Amino acid sequence: MLRPLVCALMLAATPALAQIKDLSGQKDIAVDVINRSEPELCAEKDNVWIDFKSRDVKSFRVQAIHPAFIGGIVVDKWAPDFTSCDMSRDPVFAANARRVTFYESPDFWLTGYTYPSFWRPNTVPFRVGDRVEQGIHVVQFWVKHQERAEEVLVVYPPDGYWRARPLPPQHLRWTAYGSSFLVGPVEVQDRPIVDLKDIAFDPATKTFTMNFKRGGSASLKIETLDQDRIILDVKLDGVKQDQYPFLTMRSMYMTEFNSDVARVAWRTPTSKNWSEAPVMEYKGGPASELWAGRVMLSRHNTSAPDMVFSRFRP
């Protein structure tokens, strides 16, 4: 029998709570979801791999939402766990470490870093206004909140990975990142990547624009940011969706108590209820909305957000 606390968390984690009322009158469509997740003993390797495919989708929404148990976290855990990990065969491309500030205002700013090394070459240019920087490994979006600096969104131009998190709740000074996602024609080069031609940011609209080497482009706009969630609205233009997934989620799962994602829930436009499954047992299939997260505390990235993918529209 489940203990009362676990039951309460499962009820609180119902993905329907992640929905935002939509007054546009547009209807969602179902996309094909393929679960390519595989067992793994190393907690620092992304073994959760979920692809989203559709020829018709031209826009969709990504949300990172605090887990249902966020209010009960007293001690957060975010340190990496390299137990059972062998990274010796990962490719390494050396670079000269540096830091740049692309844009700065009283409310938010954009910072870029070049690491001493990365697994892919850092050749994707990043532009803000007239300023173009080459060789950046990661770009961070920061905001000012309650007189503190909070990093809420990052993108890695060399491989196209994004990570997002809401502002921390009142009782925590910081929360962890968890799952990553990729937008665009997702292909496999040792691991899933998006091969970017270039990427730009418009401070006036808080929108990132990506051009892809496989053709087409996409925009990702920061629509909402608060202490519950961050909402990112994505639009695709000319992306090759017949061959490649247009969206992929990457995460990790070892056990229920050592995971960034442990369960998924999904629905279709005509379903009258949500379906749920452990992430490693999920068979995939059509979905118009998918939630991926946890209903119990984990020793890995305890405060990491749940992810919701929705509003798939032609």
Beta strands, then each sheet from edge to edge (+ up, - down):
strand 1: 31-35
strand 2: 48-53
strand 3: 59-65
strand 4: 93-94
strand 5: 98-104
strand 6: 108-114
strand 7: 117-118
strand 8: 126-128
strand 9: 131-133
strand 10: 138-145
strand 11: 148-156
strand 12: 161-164
strand 13: 180-183
strand 14: 186-188
strand 15: 192-194
strand 16: 196-202
strand 17: 207-212
strand 18: 217-225
strand 19: 229-237
strand 20: 247-251
strand 21: 253-255
strand 22: 258-259
strand 23: 263-267
strand 24: 275-278
strand 25: 285-287
strand 26: 289-293
strand 27: 306-313
sheet 1: 5+ 6- 10+ 11- 12+ 13- 20+ 2- 1+ 25-
sheet 2: 9+ 8- 16- 17+ 18- 19+ 3- 27+ 26- 23+ 24-
sheet 3: 4+ 7-
sheet 4: 14+ 15-
sheet 5: 21+ 22-
end
